[in-house]
Protein backbone atom coordinates (compact mmCIF):
# COMPACT_ATOMS: atom_id res chain seq x y z
CA UNK A 1 0.00 0.00 0.00
CA UNK A 2 1.43 3.39 -1.01
CA UNK A 3 0.92 6.46 1.13
CA UNK A 4 0.68 10.07 0.09
CA UNK A 5 2.64 12.25 2.49
CA UNK A 6 1.56 15.86 2.64
CA UNK A 7 3.51 18.82 4.06
CA UNK A 8 3.25 18.89 7.84
CA UNK A 9 2.57 15.17 8.24
CA UNK A 10 4.98 12.92 10.17
CA UNK A 11 7.69 11.61 7.89
CA UNK A 12 7.22 14.25 5.17
CA UNK A 13 10.53 16.06 5.75
CA UNK A 14 12.46 12.80 6.08
CA UNK A 15 10.99 11.58 2.81
CA UNK A 16 12.04 14.78 1.03
CA UNK A 17 15.56 14.60 2.41
CA UNK A 18 15.90 11.05 1.12
CA UNK A 19 13.85 11.58 -2.04
CA UNK A 20 16.74 11.04 -4.45
CA UNK A 21 16.50 7.33 -3.64
CA UNK A 22 12.87 7.43 -4.80
CA UNK A 23 13.70 8.80 -8.26
CA UNK A 24 13.45 5.50 -10.10
CA UNK A 25 12.08 6.25 -13.54
CA UNK A 26 9.37 3.87 -14.68
CA UNK A 27 8.12 4.18 -18.19
CA UNK A 28 10.46 7.19 -18.49
CA UNK A 29 8.69 9.02 -15.63
CA UNK A 30 10.10 10.30 -12.32
CA UNK A 31 8.76 12.51 -9.54
CA UNK A 32 10.44 15.72 -8.39
CA UNK A 33 9.74 18.59 -5.99
CA UNK A 34 10.58 21.90 -7.64
CA UNK A 35 12.01 24.79 -5.61
CA UNK A 36 9.22 26.84 -4.05
CA UNK A 37 6.71 24.01 -4.44
CA UNK A 38 6.46 23.30 -0.69
CA UNK A 39 7.44 19.71 -1.45
CA UNK A 40 4.65 18.86 -3.87
CA UNK A 41 6.02 16.14 -6.14
CA UNK A 42 5.17 16.21 -9.83
CA UNK A 43 5.78 13.67 -12.60
CA UNK A 44 8.46 14.49 -15.18
CA UNK A 45 10.08 12.70 -18.09
CA UNK A 46 13.60 11.32 -17.96
CA UNK A 47 14.87 14.32 -19.94
CA UNK A 48 13.15 16.73 -17.51
CA UNK A 49 14.70 14.84 -14.58
CA UNK A 50 18.18 15.25 -16.06
CA UNK A 51 17.54 18.97 -16.58
CA UNK A 52 16.26 19.26 -12.98
CA UNK A 53 19.34 17.52 -11.57
CA UNK A 54 21.96 19.14 -13.79
CA UNK A 55 20.37 22.58 -14.24
CA UNK A 56 20.50 23.65 -10.61
CA UNK A 57 16.88 23.17 -9.54
CA UNK A 58 17.77 20.15 -7.41
CA UNK A 59 20.47 22.17 -5.63
CA UNK A 60 17.98 25.00 -5.03
CA UNK A 61 15.50 22.53 -3.52
CA UNK A 62 18.20 21.06 -1.27
CA UNK A 63 19.10 24.59 -0.10
CA UNK A 64 15.43 25.20 0.75
CA UNK A 65 15.34 22.01 2.79
CA UNK A 66 18.53 22.94 4.64
CA UNK A 67 17.06 26.33 5.49
CA UNK A 68 13.85 24.70 6.77
CA UNK A 69 15.87 22.37 9.01
CA UNK A 70 17.90 25.30 10.38
CA UNK A 71 14.74 27.21 11.33
Secondary structure, DSSP 8 states (H G I E B T S, - for coil): ------TTSTTHHHHHHTGGGG---BTTEEEEE-TTSTT-EEEEEHHHHHHHHHSSHHHHHHHHHHHHHH-
